[in-house]
């Protein structure tokens, strides 16, 4: 039955040899597992509990959730094939769900690193440098998405009330307050922009030729700036969004307030940052407590 399935993958589904070899290994491993439990067991008599037991044995051996899901995918594909060819009369794999994958914690730049970048760097007076610092500060102080920053227009900035009108996903708008430092930084940026760049658009952030800045330009600016102060693998605008949320929660902002500022639909999405701040607390504890690492 396994040989028939592998031939089907190769000649009818035109799957790669790498995929076929991976499926073959998974099927052979599973067959070895259930034969080791009961010699009389066959592919036709295996039930969902046997498959779950195999998955548990893989977990006990230290396999990741992704690896276990890959193995389960091979078993599911095999049973769908076998059922369609009437080689078995039931498909026990469809009753089995894979293990939940742990979502990676959001990466963020430490507050000290952000302070060093914004306060101690020699930025200069050229338009591109003034724009880069303004973008970094705005993303870090407001938690905007890259697309939201690109979409900002001059009239979305209310200097008197110190607030931004932001258009987020599905064109939903929200108001975000900002502080005195960002206000003066934005005013300085606009002054330099109006002196050095032709006004071809109502966009707040523009390229050197006067058109609206692109998302790729924002990404390049942020990556180059963050590379000066952090060794994080990811150095994207979204990391600054994570950094904003983490800094807010570390400084006792309420979870609901952070949710509204980020424009999250669900509080569950925002709650992942509480795990980030707890991990930071755990590291501080292990470093500081005399018996924290014992």
Secondary structure, DSSP 8 states (H G I E B T S, - for coil): -HHHHHHIIIIIS---HHHHHHHHHHHHHHHHHHHHH-TT--TTT--HHHHHHHHHHHHHTT--HHHHHHHHHHHHHHHHHHHHTTS-S--GGGG---------------HHHHHHHHHHS---SSHHHHHHHHHHHHHHHH---HHHHHT-BGGGEETTTTEEEEE-GGG-EEEEE--HHHHHHHHHHHHHHHHHS---SSBSSB-TTSSB--HHHHHHHHHHHHTTT---S--SHHHHHHHHHHHHHHTT--HHHHHHHHT-S-HHHHHHHHHHHHHHHHHHHHHHSTTTT-
